[in-house]
């Protein structure tokens, strides 16, 4: 079964540029500890069916998907 995880924090190569690559995603576990995954690990987890991710803002929930950049490199979108 796929774990569906909310993403509440990200690290980017340049946090002020909305077009820069996400390096890590993360959130807090039920016990209060933090979890983080690299972009590569998150993509591998999505592709294998181990994890799915979402972002929630108010009543809006958006699923995190894998997208391919126009230059051919993988990125999360």
Buried (B, 14 or more C-beta within 10 A) or exposed (E): EEEEBEBEEBEBEEEEEEEEBBBBBBBEEEEEEEEBBEBEBBBEBBEEEEBBBEBEEEEEEEEBEEEEEEEEEBBBE
